[in-house]
């Protein structure tokens, strides 16, 4: 039987970690790559008392580096990446097990996600197009080095699973905004390192365009008030990214 290593990146995921681990209980090896959580993430992980579960702590620099580091530690050639706020459904689990036994000529597989926001399943706003590479052969696949919204670079063909995993990305509105700020900081650093500048187009037009795309073009209005808030926060994320870039370019401390 072909063996699988599941990798779960974590930072303060005490509300998710147990269900996340249960979600990949089919894996032969489970690696928790933790960014020195200060909540009960590690304690709850250890309480699982699983022989095939390993905890590795590493200072966070960016999402690509964190995941690639764990991939290099994996004992098995097939990798399944699970964000702590995702859950593998029974249907996807069966697809995973069948895929590793008979991958045909694929080196990895996309899986689509069902997104939940503010307690509501979001069907539109771009979420209907949400897909990520989660299962892959480590020999042929690595993350691309992007600090945020990292993607897999492959040397080979990618297939698709028919069923979806569940994605409970945000614990609440405050957590959502906190996560958007974190992503904006990482993206701002990347743009700053590339020497990018900020003008009114980035501050005024780009956030508005992002709202229009998610709420109107991608039909977010069909999700009601939750769809409106989702589109507004996506626009907020774009605005914050460029505000942070402007601050970095000016050499201003955010605590000033």
FIGUMI-197041 format. One record per residue: residue number from 1; residue in three letters; x, z, y of N, C-alpha, C in turn. Coordinates in nm, 2 decimals. Layout:
FIGUMI-197041
DRENTOR   num   residuo      n_u      n_w      n_v     ca_u     ca_w     ca_v      c_u      c_w      c_v
DRENTOR   NUM       ala        X        Z        Y        X        Z        Y        X        Z        Y
...
end
This chain:
FIGUMI-197041
DRENTOR   num   residuo      n_u      n_w      n_v     ca_u     ca_w     ca_v      c_u      c_w      c_v
DRENTOR     1       unk     0.08     0.00    -0.12     0.00     0.00     0.00     0.09     0.00     0.12
DRENTOR     2       unk     0.05    -0.08     0.22     0.13    -0.09     0.35     0.10     0.03     0.43
DRENTOR     3       unk     0.21     0.09     0.49     0.20     0.21     0.57     0.19     0.18     0.72
DRENTOR     4       unk     0.12     0.27     0.79     0.10     0.26     0.93     0.14     0.38     1.00
DRENTOR     5       unk     0.20     0.37     1.12     0.23     0.48     1.21     0.14     0.47     1.33
DRENTOR     6       unk     0.07     0.58     1.35    -0.02     0.59     1.47     0.06     0.66     1.58
DRENTOR     7       unk     0.06     0.62     1.70     0.12     0.68     1.82     0.02     0.72     1.92
DRENTOR     8       unk     0.02     0.84     1.96    -0.07     0.89     2.07     0.01     0.95     2.18
DRENTOR     9       unk     0.02     0.88     2.30     0.08     0.94     2.42    -0.01     1.04     2.48
DRENTOR    10       unk     0.05     1.15     2.52    -0.03     1.26     2.58     0.03     1.33     2.70
DRENTOR    11       unk    -0.05     1.37     2.79    -0.02     1.47     2.89    -0.14     1.54     2.93
DRENTOR    12       unk    -0.15     1.67     2.90    -0.27     1.75     2.93    -0.40     1.69     2.87
DRENTOR    13       unk    -0.40     1.67     2.74    -0.51     1.61     2.68    -0.58     1.71     2.58
DRENTOR    14       unk    -0.59     1.83     2.62    -0.65     1.93     2.53    -0.79     1.90     2.50
DRENTOR    15       unk    -0.87     1.84     2.58    -1.01     1.81     2.55    -1.02     1.69     2.46
DRENTOR    16       unk    -0.91     1.61     2.44    -0.92     1.49     2.36    -0.84     1.50     2.23
DRENTOR    17       unk    -0.73     1.58     2.23    -0.63     1.56     2.13    -0.68     1.57     1.98
DRENTOR    18       unk    -0.76     1.67     1.96    -0.80     1.69     1.82    -0.89     1.58     1.77
DRENTOR    19       unk    -0.98     1.53     1.85    -1.06     1.41     1.81    -0.98     1.29     1.80
DRENTOR    20       unk    -0.88     1.27     1.89    -0.79     1.16     1.88    -0.71     1.16     1.75
DRENTOR    21       unk    -0.65     1.27     1.71    -0.58     1.28     1.58    -0.67     1.25     1.47
DRENTOR    22       unk    -0.79     1.31     1.47    -0.89     1.28     1.36    -0.92     1.13     1.35
DRENTOR    23       unk    -0.92     1.07     1.47    -0.96     0.93     1.47    -0.86     0.84     1.40
DRENTOR    24       unk    -0.73     0.88     1.39    -0.63     0.80     1.32    -0.58     0.87     1.20
DRENTOR    25       unk    -0.67     0.95     1.14    -0.63     1.03     1.02    -0.59     0.94     0.90
DRENTOR    26       unk    -0.63     0.81     0.91    -0.59     0.72     0.80    -0.44     0.68     0.80
DRENTOR    27       unk    -0.37     0.71     0.91    -0.23     0.67     0.93    -0.14     0.75     0.84
DRENTOR    28       unk    -0.03     0.69     0.80     0.06     0.76     0.71     0.16     0.85     0.79
DRENTOR    29       unk     0.17     0.81     0.92     0.25     0.89     1.01     0.18     0.89     1.15
DRENTOR    30       unk     0.18     1.01     1.21     0.12     1.02     1.34     0.22     1.08     1.43
DRENTOR    31       unk     0.26     1.01     1.54     0.35     1.06     1.64     0.28     1.09     1.77
DRENTOR    32       unk     0.29     1.22     1.81     0.24     1.25     1.95     0.36     1.25     2.04
DRENTOR    33       unk     0.36     1.15     2.14     0.47     1.14     2.24     0.41     1.21     2.36
DRENTOR    34       unk     0.46     1.33     2.39     0.40     1.41     2.49     0.49     1.43     2.61
DRENTOR    35       unk     0.43     1.42     2.73     0.51     1.43     2.86     0.51     1.57     2.91
DRENTOR    36       unk     0.54     1.67     2.82     0.55     1.81     2.86     0.42     1.86     2.92
DRENTOR    37       unk     0.32     1.85     2.84     0.18     1.90     2.88     0.19     2.05     2.91
DRENTOR    38       unk     0.11     2.10     3.00     0.11     2.24     3.04    -0.02     2.30     3.01
DRENTOR    39       unk    -0.11     2.23     2.93    -0.23     2.29     2.89    -0.21     2.32     2.74
DRENTOR    40       unk    -0.32     2.31     2.66    -0.31     2.35     2.52    -0.29     2.23     2.42
DRENTOR    41       unk    -0.25     2.12     2.48    -0.23     2.00     2.40    -0.14     2.02     2.28
DRENTOR    42       unk    -0.03     2.08     2.30     0.07     2.10     2.19     0.02     2.20     2.10
DRENTOR    43       unk    -0.03     2.31     2.15    -0.09     2.42     2.06    -0.19     2.37     1.97
DRENTOR    44       unk    -0.29     2.29     2.02    -0.39     2.23     1.94    -0.34     2.13     1.84
DRENTOR    45       unk    -0.24     2.06     1.88    -0.18     1.96     1.79    -0.11     2.04     1.67
DRENTOR    46       unk    -0.04     2.14     1.70     0.03     2.22     1.59    -0.07     2.28     1.50
DRENTOR    47       unk    -0.18     2.32     1.56    -0.29     2.39     1.47    -0.35     2.29     1.37
DRENTOR    48       unk    -0.33     2.16     1.39    -0.38     2.07     1.29    -0.30     2.08     1.16
DRENTOR    49       unk    -0.18     2.13     1.17    -0.10     2.16     1.05    -0.09     2.04     0.95
DRENTOR    50       unk    -0.07     1.92     1.00    -0.06     1.81     0.92     0.09     1.77     0.89
DRENTOR    51       unk     0.12     1.74     0.77     0.26     1.71     0.73     0.31     1.58     0.79
DRENTOR    52       unk     0.22     1.49     0.81     0.26     1.36     0.85     0.25     1.35     1.01
DRENTOR    53       unk     0.23     1.46     1.08     0.22     1.46     1.22     0.35     1.51     1.29
DRENTOR    54       unk     0.40     1.43     1.38     0.53     1.47     1.45     0.50     1.48     1.60
DRENTOR    55       unk     0.56     1.58     1.66     0.55     1.60     1.81     0.68     1.57     1.87
DRENTOR    56       unk     0.68     1.48     1.96     0.81     1.44     2.04     0.78     1.46     2.19
DRENTOR    57       unk     0.86     1.54     2.25     0.84     1.55     2.40     0.95     1.48     2.48
DRENTOR    58       unk     0.90     1.41     2.58     1.00     1.32     2.66     0.94     1.32     2.80
DRENTOR    59       unk     1.03     1.34     2.89     1.00     1.33     3.03     0.94     1.20     3.07
DRENTOR    60       unk     0.82     1.20     3.13     0.75     1.07     3.16     0.82     0.99     3.27
DRENTOR    61       unk     0.85     0.87     3.25     0.90     0.78     3.36     0.80     0.67     3.38
DRENTOR    62       unk     0.75     0.60     3.28     0.65     0.50     3.29     0.58     0.48     3.15
DRENTOR    63       unk     0.47     0.42     3.15     0.39     0.41     3.03     0.46     0.32     2.92
DRENTOR    64       unk     0.52     0.21     2.97     0.59     0.12     2.88     0.71     0.19     2.81
DRENTOR    65       unk     0.79     0.26     2.89     0.91     0.33     2.83     0.86     0.44     2.73
DRENTOR    66       unk     0.76     0.51     2.77     0.71     0.62     2.68     0.67     0.56     2.55
DRENTOR    67       unk     0.59     0.46     2.55     0.54     0.40     2.42     0.65     0.33     2.34
DRENTOR    68       unk     0.74     0.26     2.41     0.85     0.19     2.34     0.94     0.29     2.27
DRENTOR    69       unk     0.96     0.41     2.34     1.04     0.51     2.28     0.98     0.56     2.15
DRENTOR    70       unk     0.85     0.58     2.15     0.79     0.63     2.03     0.79     0.52     1.92
DRENTOR    71       unk     0.77     0.40     1.96     0.77     0.29     1.86     0.91     0.28     1.79
DRENTOR    72       unk     1.01     0.30     1.86     1.15     0.30     1.80     1.16     0.42     1.70
DRENTOR    73       unk     1.09     0.53     1.71     1.10     0.64     1.62     1.01     0.62     1.50
DRENTOR    74       unk     0.92     0.53     1.50     0.83     0.51     1.39     0.90     0.47     1.26
DRENTOR    75       unk     0.85     0.53     1.15     0.91     0.50     1.02     0.85     0.38     0.96
DRENTOR    76       unk     0.74     0.34     1.00     0.67     0.22     0.94     0.66     0.10     1.03
DRENTOR    77       unk     0.65    -0.02     0.96     0.66    -0.14     1.04     0.53    -0.17     1.12
DRENTOR    78       unk     0.42    -0.12     1.07     0.29    -0.14     1.14     0.26    -0.02     1.23
DRENTOR    79       unk     0.23    -0.05     1.36     0.21     0.05     1.46     0.06     0.04     1.51
DRENTOR    80       unk     0.00     0.15     1.52    -0.13     0.16     1.59    -0.12     0.25     1.71
DRENTOR    81       unk    -0.14     0.20     1.83    -0.13     0.28     1.95    -0.27     0.33     1.99
DRENTOR    82       unk    -0.28     0.46     2.00    -0.41     0.52     2.04    -0.39     0.60     2.17
DRENTOR    83       unk    -0.46     0.56     2.28    -0.46     0.65     2.39    -0.55     0.77     2.35
DRENTOR    84       unk    -0.51     0.89     2.41    -0.58     1.01     2.36    -0.73     1.01     2.39
DRENTOR    85       unk    -0.77     0.93     2.49    -0.92     0.92     2.52    -0.99     0.81     2.45
DRENTOR    86       unk    -0.92     0.75     2.35    -0.99     0.65     2.26    -1.02     0.70     2.13
DRENTOR    87       unk    -1.12     0.64     2.06    -1.16     0.68     1.93    -1.18     0.55     1.84
DRENTOR    88       unk    -1.11     0.56     1.73    -1.12     0.45     1.63    -1.25     0.47     1.55
DRENTOR    89       unk    -1.34     0.37     1.56    -1.46     0.38     1.48    -1.44     0.35     1.34
DRENTOR    90       unk    -1.53     0.39     1.25    -1.52     0.36     1.11    -1.50     0.21     1.08
DRENTOR    91       unk    -1.58     0.13     1.16    -1.57    -0.02     1.14    -1.43    -0.07     1.17
DRENTOR    92       unk    -1.37    -0.02     1.28    -1.24    -0.07     1.32    -1.13    -0.02     1.22
DRENTOR    93       unk    -1.15     0.11     1.17    -1.06     0.16     1.07    -1.05     0.07     0.95
DRENTOR    94       unk    -1.17     0.02     0.91    -1.17    -0.07     0.79    -1.10    -0.20     0.83
DRENTOR    95       unk    -1.12    -0.25     0.95    -1.05    -0.37     0.99    -0.90    -0.35     1.00
DRENTOR    96       unk    -0.85    -0.24     1.04    -0.71    -0.21     1.05    -0.65    -0.21     0.91
DRENTOR    97       unk    -0.71    -0.14     0.82    -0.66    -0.13     0.68    -0.66    -0.27     0.61
DRENTOR    98       unk    -0.76    -0.35     0.64    -0.76    -0.48     0.58    -0.65    -0.57     0.65
DRENTOR    99       unk    -0.63    -0.56     0.78    -0.54    -0.64     0.85    -0.39    -0.62     0.80
DRENTOR   100       unk    -0.35    -0.49     0.78    -0.22    -0.47     0.74    -0.19    -0.51     0.60
DRENTOR   101       unk    -0.29    -0.52     0.52    -0.28    -0.56     0.38    -0.27    -0.72     0.37
DRENTOR   102       unk    -0.34    -0.78     0.47    -0.35    -0.93     0.47    -0.35    -0.97     0.61
DRENTOR   103       unk    -0.24    -0.97     0.68    -0.24    -1.01     0.83    -0.24    -1.16     0.85
DRENTOR   104       unk    -0.24    -1.23     0.74    -0.23    -1.38     0.75    -0.10    -1.41     0.83
DRENTOR   105       unk    -0.11    -1.49     0.94     0.01    -1.52     1.02     0.01    -1.45     1.15
DRENTOR   106       unk    -0.07    -1.34     1.16    -0.08    -1.26     1.29     0.03    -1.15     1.29
DRENTOR   107       unk     0.09    -1.12     1.41     0.18    -1.01     1.42     0.12    -0.89     1.49
DRENTOR   108       unk     0.00    -0.91     1.54    -0.07    -0.80     1.61    -0.22    -0.84     1.63
DRENTOR   109       unk    -0.30    -0.74     1.67    -0.44    -0.76     1.68    -0.49    -0.70     1.81
DRENTOR   110       unk    -0.58    -0.78     1.88    -0.65    -0.72     1.99    -0.77    -0.64     1.94
DRENTOR   111       unk    -0.81    -0.54     2.01    -0.93    -0.47     1.98    -1.01    -0.45     2.12
DRENTOR   112       unk    -1.13    -0.47     2.12    -1.22    -0.45     2.24    -1.26    -0.31     2.24
DRENTOR   113       unk    -1.29    -0.27     2.37    -1.33    -0.13     2.39    -1.47    -0.11     2.45
DRENTOR   114       unk    -1.54    -0.01     2.41    -1.67     0.03     2.47    -1.63     0.14     2.57
DRENTOR   115       unk    -1.66     0.12     2.70    -1.61     0.20     2.80    -1.72     0.30     2.85
DRENTOR   116       unk    -1.69     0.43     2.86    -1.79     0.53     2.90    -1.73     0.59     3.03
DRENTOR   117       unk    -1.82     0.60     3.13    -1.79     0.65     3.26    -1.90     0.73     3.32
DRENTOR   118       unk    -1.86     0.86     3.36    -1.96     0.95     3.41    -2.08     0.97     3.31
DRENTOR   119       unk    -2.04     0.98     3.18    -2.14     1.00     3.08    -2.23     0.88     3.04
DRENTOR   120       unk    -2.20     0.77     3.10    -2.28     0.65     3.08    -2.19     0.53     3.02
DRENTOR   121       unk    -2.25     0.46     2.92    -2.18     0.35     2.87    -2.19     0.24     2.97
DRENTOR   122       unk    -2.07     0.18     3.01    -2.06     0.07     3.11    -2.05    -0.06     3.03
DRENTOR   123       unk    -2.15    -0.14     3.06    -2.16    -0.27     2.99    -2.10    -0.39     3.07
DRENTOR   124       unk    -2.09    -0.37     3.20    -2.05    -0.48     3.29    -1.94    -0.44     3.38
DRENTOR   125       unk    -1.93    -0.50     3.50    -1.82    -0.46     3.59    -1.68    -0.50     3.55
DRENTOR   126       unk    -1.67    -0.59     3.45    -1.55    -0.63     3.39    -1.52    -0.56     3.26
DRENTOR   127       unk    -1.59    -0.45     3.23    -1.56    -0.38     3.10    -1.60    -0.47     2.98
DRENTOR   128       unk    -1.69    -0.56     3.00    -1.73    -0.65     2.89    -1.62    -0.74     2.84
DRENTOR   129       unk    -1.51    -0.75     2.93    -1.39    -0.83     2.89    -1.27    -0.74     2.85
DRENTOR   130       unk    -1.29    -0.61     2.84    -1.18    -0.52     2.81    -1.13    -0.54     2.67
DRENTOR   131       unk    -1.00    -0.57     2.66    -0.94    -0.58     2.53    -0.79    -0.54     2.54
DRENTOR   132       unk    -0.74    -0.48     2.43    -0.60    -0.44     2.43    -0.54    -0.46     2.29
DRENTOR   133       unk    -0.41    -0.49     2.29    -0.34    -0.49     2.16    -0.31    -0.35     2.12
DRENTOR   134       unk    -0.36    -0.32     2.00    -0.34    -0.18     1.95    -0.27    -0.18     1.82
DRENTOR   135       unk    -0.29    -0.27     1.73    -0.22    -0.28     1.60    -0.12    -0.39     1.61
DRENTOR   136       unk     0.00    -0.36     1.57     0.10    -0.47     1.57     0.22    -0.43     1.48
DRENTOR   137       unk     0.30    -0.54     1.45     0.43    -0.52     1.38     0.54    -0.49     1.48
DRENTOR   138       unk     0.61    -0.38     1.47     0.70    -0.34     1.57     0.82    -0.44     1.58
DRENTOR   139       unk     0.84    -0.51     1.47     0.95    -0.61     1.47     0.93    -0.72     1.57
DRENTOR   140       unk     0.80    -0.75     1.60     0.77    -0.86     1.68     0.70    -0.83     1.82
DRENTOR   141       unk     0.68    -0.70     1.84     0.60    -0.66     1.96     0.67    -0.54     2.03
DRENTOR   142       unk     0.67    -0.55     2.16     0.71    -0.44     2.25     0.63    -0.44     2.38
DRENTOR   143       unk     0.63    -0.32     2.45     0.56    -0.32     2.58     0.65    -0.39     2.68
DRENTOR   144       unk     0.59    -0.44     2.78     0.66    -0.54     2.87     0.74    -0.47     2.98
DRENTOR   145       unk     0.74    -0.34     2.99     0.82    -0.27     3.09     0.74    -0.24     3.22
DRENTOR   146       unk     0.61    -0.28     3.23     0.53    -0.25     3.35     0.51    -0.10     3.35
DRENTOR   147       unk     0.52    -0.04     3.47     0.50     0.11     3.48     0.36     0.15     3.45
DRENTOR   148       unk     0.26     0.06     3.48     0.12     0.10     3.46     0.05    -0.03     3.42
DRENTOR   149       unk    -0.06    -0.01     3.34    -0.14    -0.13     3.29    -0.04    -0.21     3.20
DRENTOR   150       unk     0.04    -0.15     3.13     0.14    -0.21     3.04     0.07    -0.30     2.94
DRENTOR   151       unk     0.14    -0.41     2.90     0.09    -0.50     2.80     0.19    -0.53     2.70
DRENTOR   152       unk     0.15    -0.57     2.58     0.24    -0.60     2.47     0.30    -0.74     2.49
DRENTOR   153       unk     0.43    -0.76     2.47     0.49    -0.89     2.46     0.52    -0.92     2.32
DRENTOR   154       unk     0.47    -1.03     2.27     0.48    -1.06     2.13     0.56    -1.19     2.10
DRENTOR   155       unk     0.62    -1.19     1.98     0.68    -1.31     1.93     0.60    -1.35     1.81
DRENTOR   156       unk     0.49    -1.41     1.84     0.40    -1.45     1.73     0.25    -1.45     1.77
DRENTOR   157       unk     0.16    -1.48     1.68     0.02    -1.49     1.71    -0.05    -1.36     1.70
DRENTOR   158       unk    -0.15    -1.35     1.79    -0.24    -1.23     1.79    -0.38    -1.26     1.74
DRENTOR   159       unk    -0.44    -1.18     1.66    -0.57    -1.19     1.62    -0.67    -1.10     1.69
DRENTOR   160       unk    -0.79    -1.10     1.65    -0.89    -1.02     1.72    -0.97    -0.94     1.61
DRENTOR   161       unk    -1.00    -0.81     1.64    -1.10    -0.74     1.55    -1.24    -0.77     1.60
DRENTOR   162       unk    -1.33    -0.76     1.51    -1.47    -0.79     1.54    -1.54    -0.67     1.61
DRENTOR   163       unk    -1.50    -0.55     1.57    -1.57    -0.43     1.62    -1.49    -0.37     1.73
DRENTOR   164       unk    -1.55    -0.27     1.80    -1.49    -0.21     1.92    -1.46    -0.06     1.89
DRENTOR   165       unk    -1.35    -0.01     1.96    -1.33     0.13     1.97    -1.40     0.19     2.09
DRENTOR   166       unk    -1.41     0.32     2.09    -1.47     0.38     2.21    -1.37     0.44     2.30
DRENTOR   167       unk    -1.39     0.42     2.43    -1.30     0.46     2.53    -1.36     0.56     2.63
DRENTOR   168       unk    -1.32     0.69     2.62    -1.38     0.79     2.71    -1.27     0.82     2.82
DRENTOR   169       unk    -1.25     0.73     2.91    -1.13     0.73     2.99    -1.13     0.84     3.09
DRENTOR   170       unk    -1.24     0.89     3.14    -1.24     0.99     3.25    -1.33     1.11     3.22
DRENTOR   171       unk    -1.27     1.23     3.24    -1.34     1.35     3.21    -1.44     1.38     3.31
DRENTOR   172       unk    -1.43     1.33     3.43    -1.52     1.35     3.54    -1.47     1.28     3.66
DRENTOR   173       unk    -1.55     1.29     3.77    -1.51     1.21     3.89    -1.38     1.25     3.94
DRENTOR   174       unk    -1.35     1.38     3.95    -1.22     1.43     4.00    -1.11     1.38     3.92
DRENTOR   175       unk    -1.13     1.38     3.78    -1.02     1.33     3.69    -1.00     1.19     3.71
DRENTOR   176       unk    -1.11     1.11     3.73    -1.10     0.97     3.76    -1.01     0.94     3.88
DRENTOR   177       unk    -1.04     1.01     3.99    -0.97     0.99     4.11    -0.82     1.03     4.10
DRENTOR   178       unk    -0.80     1.14     4.02    -0.66     1.18     3.99    -0.58     1.08     3.92
DRENTOR   179       unk    -0.65     1.02     3.82    -0.59     0.91     3.74    -0.56     0.79     3.83
DRENTOR   180       unk    -0.65     0.75     3.91    -0.63     0.64     4.00    -0.51     0.66     4.09
DRENTOR   181       unk    -0.50     0.78     4.14    -0.39     0.82     4.23    -0.25     0.81     4.15
DRENTOR   182       unk    -0.25     0.85     4.03    -0.13     0.84     3.95    -0.09     0.70     3.92
DRENTOR   183       unk    -0.19     0.62     3.89    -0.16     0.47     3.87    -0.12     0.41     3.99
DRENTOR   184       unk    -0.18     0.44     4.11    -0.14     0.39     4.24     0.00     0.42     4.27
DRENTOR   185       unk     0.04     0.54     4.24     0.18     0.58     4.27     0.28     0.50     4.19
DRENTOR   186       unk     0.25     0.48     4.06     0.34     0.41     3.97     0.35     0.26     4.02
DRENTOR   187       unk     0.23     0.21     4.05     0.23     0.07     4.10     0.30     0.05     4.23
DRENTOR   188       unk     0.28     0.15     4.32     0.34     0.15     4.45     0.49     0.15     4.44
DRENTOR   189       unk     0.54     0.23     4.35     0.69     0.24     4.32     0.74     0.10     4.28
DRENTOR   190       unk     0.67     0.04     4.19     0.71    -0.09     4.14     0.72    -0.19     4.25
DRENTOR   191       unk     0.61    -0.20     4.33     0.61    -0.29     4.45     0.72    -0.26     4.55
DRENTOR   192       unk     0.75    -0.13     4.57     0.85    -0.09     4.66     0.99    -0.14     4.61
DRENTOR   193       unk     1.01    -0.12     4.48     1.14    -0.16     4.42     1.16    -0.32     4.43
DRENTOR   194       unk     1.05    -0.39     4.44     1.05    -0.53     4.45     1.06    -0.58     4.60
DRENTOR   195       unk     1.06    -0.48     4.69     1.07    -0.52     4.83     0.95    -0.57     4.90
DRENTOR   196       unk     0.83    -0.54     4.84     0.70    -0.59     4.89     0.67    -0.52     5.02
DRENTOR   197       unk     0.60    -0.59     5.11     0.55    -0.53     5.24     0.40    -0.52     5.24
DRENTOR   198       unk     0.35    -0.44     5.33     0.21    -0.42     5.35     0.16    -0.47     5.48
DRENTOR   199       unk     0.04    -0.54     5.48    -0.02    -0.58     5.60    -0.17    -0.55     5.59
DRENTOR   200       unk    -0.25    -0.59     5.69    -0.39    -0.57     5.69    -0.47    -0.63     5.57
DRENTOR   201       unk    -0.42    -0.74     5.53    -0.48    -0.81     5.41    -0.48    -0.72     5.29
DRENTOR   202       unk    -0.37    -0.64     5.27    -0.37    -0.55     5.15    -0.46    -0.43     5.17
DRENTOR   203       unk    -0.47    -0.39     5.30    -0.55    -0.26     5.33    -0.70    -0.29     5.34
DRENTOR   204       unk    -0.73    -0.41     5.39    -0.87    -0.44     5.42    -0.93    -0.53     5.32
DRENTOR   205       unk    -0.87    -0.65     5.30    -0.93    -0.76     5.23    -0.92    -0.73     5.08
DRENTOR   206       unk    -0.81    -0.69     5.03    -0.79    -0.67     4.88    -0.88    -0.57     4.82
DRENTOR   207       unk    -0.90    -0.45     4.88    -0.99    -0.35     4.83    -1.14    -0.40     4.83
DRENTOR   208       unk    -1.17    -0.47     4.94    -1.31    -0.53     4.95    -1.33    -0.63     4.84
DRENTOR   209       unk    -1.23    -0.72     4.82    -1.24    -0.82     4.72    -1.25    -0.76     4.58
DRENTOR   210       unk    -1.18    -0.65     4.55    -1.19    -0.59     4.42    -1.33    -0.53     4.40
DRENTOR   211       unk    -1.39    -0.48     4.50    -1.53    -0.43     4.49    -1.62    -0.54     4.46
DRENTOR   212       unk    -1.61    -0.65     4.53    -1.70    -0.76     4.51    -1.69    -0.82     4.37
DRENTOR   213       unk    -1.56    -0.83     4.32    -1.54    -0.88     4.19    -1.61    -0.79     4.08
DRENTOR   214       unk    -1.59    -0.66     4.09    -1.64    -0.57     3.99    -1.79    -0.55     4.00
DRENTOR   215       unk    -1.84    -0.54     4.12    -1.99    -0.51     4.14    -2.08    -0.64     4.13
DRENTOR   216       unk    -2.03    -0.75     4.19    -2.12    -0.87     4.20    -2.08    -0.97     4.09
DRENTOR   217       unk    -1.95    -1.02     4.10    -1.91    -1.13     4.01    -1.91    -1.09     3.87
DRENTOR   218       unk    -1.87    -0.96     3.84    -1.87    -0.92     3.70    -1.99    -0.83     3.66
DRENTOR   219       unk    -2.09    -0.84     3.75    -2.23    -0.79     3.73    -2.23    -0.64     3.71
DRENTOR   220       unk    -2.15    -0.57     3.78    -2.15    -0.42     3.78    -2.28    -0.36     3.82
DRENTOR   221       unk    -2.35    -0.43     3.91    -2.48    -0.38     3.96    -2.58    -0.36     3.85
DRENTOR   222       unk    -2.56    -0.42     3.74    -2.65    -0.41     3.62    -2.64    -0.27     3.56
DRENTOR   223       unk    -2.53    -0.20     3.59    -2.51    -0.07     3.53    -2.56     0.04     3.62
DRENTOR   224       unk    -2.63     0.01     3.72    -2.69     0.10     3.81    -2.59     0.18     3.90
DRENTOR   225       unk    -2.62     0.30     3.93    -2.54     0.38     4.02    -2.40     0.40     3.96
DRENTOR   226       unk    -2.39     0.42     3.83    -2.26     0.44     3.77    -2.17     0.31     3.79
DRENTOR   227       unk    -2.24     0.19     3.79    -2.17     0.07     3.81    -2.12     0.05     3.95
DRENTOR   228       unk    -2.20     0.11     4.05    -2.16     0.10     4.19    -2.03     0.19     4.21
DRENTOR   229       unk    -2.04     0.32     4.15    -1.93     0.41     4.17    -1.80     0.35     4.10
DRENTOR   230       unk    -1.82     0.29     3.98    -1.71     0.23     3.91    -1.64     0.13     4.00
DRENTOR   231       unk    -1.72     0.04     4.06    -1.66    -0.07     4.15    -1.59    -0.01     4.27
DRENTOR   232       unk    -1.66     0.09     4.33    -1.60     0.16     4.45    -1.46     0.22     4.42
DRENTOR   233       unk    -1.46     0.29     4.30    -1.33     0.35     4.27    -1.22     0.25     4.23
DRENTOR   234       unk    -1.26     0.14     4.18    -1.16     0.03     4.15    -1.10    -0.02     4.29
DRENTOR   235       unk    -1.19    -0.03     4.39    -1.15    -0.07     4.52    -1.06     0.04     4.58
DRENTOR   236       unk    -1.09     0.16     4.56    -1.01     0.28     4.61    -0.87     0.27     4.55
DRENTOR   237       unk    -0.86     0.24     4.42    -0.73     0.23     4.35    -0.64     0.13     4.42
DRENTOR   238       unk    -0.70     0.01     4.46    -0.62    -0.09     4.52    -0.58    -0.04     4.66
DRENTOR   239       unk    -0.67     0.02     4.74    -0.63     0.07     4.87    -0.52     0.17     4.86
DRENTOR   240       unk    -0.54     0.27     4.77    -0.44     0.37     4.75    -0.30     0.32     4.71
DRENTOR   241       unk    -0.30     0.22     4.63    -0.17     0.16     4.59    -0.09     0.11     4.71
DRENTOR   242       unk    -0.16     0.04     4.81    -0.09    -0.01     4.92    -0.06     0.09     5.03
DRENTOR   243       unk    -0.15     0.19     5.03    -0.12     0.31     5.12     0.01     0.37     5.08
DRENTOR   244       unk     0.02     0.40     4.95     0.14     0.46     4.89     0.26     0.37     4.91
DRENTOR   245       unk     0.25     0.24     4.90     0.36     0.15     4.92     0.40     0.16     5.07
DRENTOR   246       unk     0.31     0.16     5.16     0.34     0.17     5.30     0.42     0.30     5.33
DRENTOR   247       unk     0.37     0.41     5.27     0.44     0.54     5.29     0.59     0.53     5.24
DRENTOR   248       unk     0.60     0.47     5.12     0.74     0.45     5.06     0.82     0.36     5.15
DRENTOR   249       unk     0.77     0.25     5.20     0.85     0.16     5.28     0.89     0.23     5.41
DRENTOR   250       unk     0.81     0.32     5.46     0.84     0.39     5.59     0.93     0.51     5.56
DRENTOR   251       unk     0.95     0.55     5.43     1.03     0.67     5.40     0.97     0.80     5.44
DRENTOR   252       unk     0.83     0.80     5.44     0.76     0.92     5.48     0.73     1.00     5.36
DRENTOR   253       unk     0.75     1.13     5.36     0.71     1.22     5.26     0.56     1.23     5.25
DRENTOR   254       unk     0.50     1.23     5.13     0.35     1.24     5.12     0.31     1.38     5.16
DRENTOR   255       unk     0.40     1.47     5.16     0.37     1.61     5.20     0.38     1.64     5.34
DRENTOR   256       unk     0.42     1.54     5.42     0.44     1.56     5.56     0.31     1.58     5.64
end
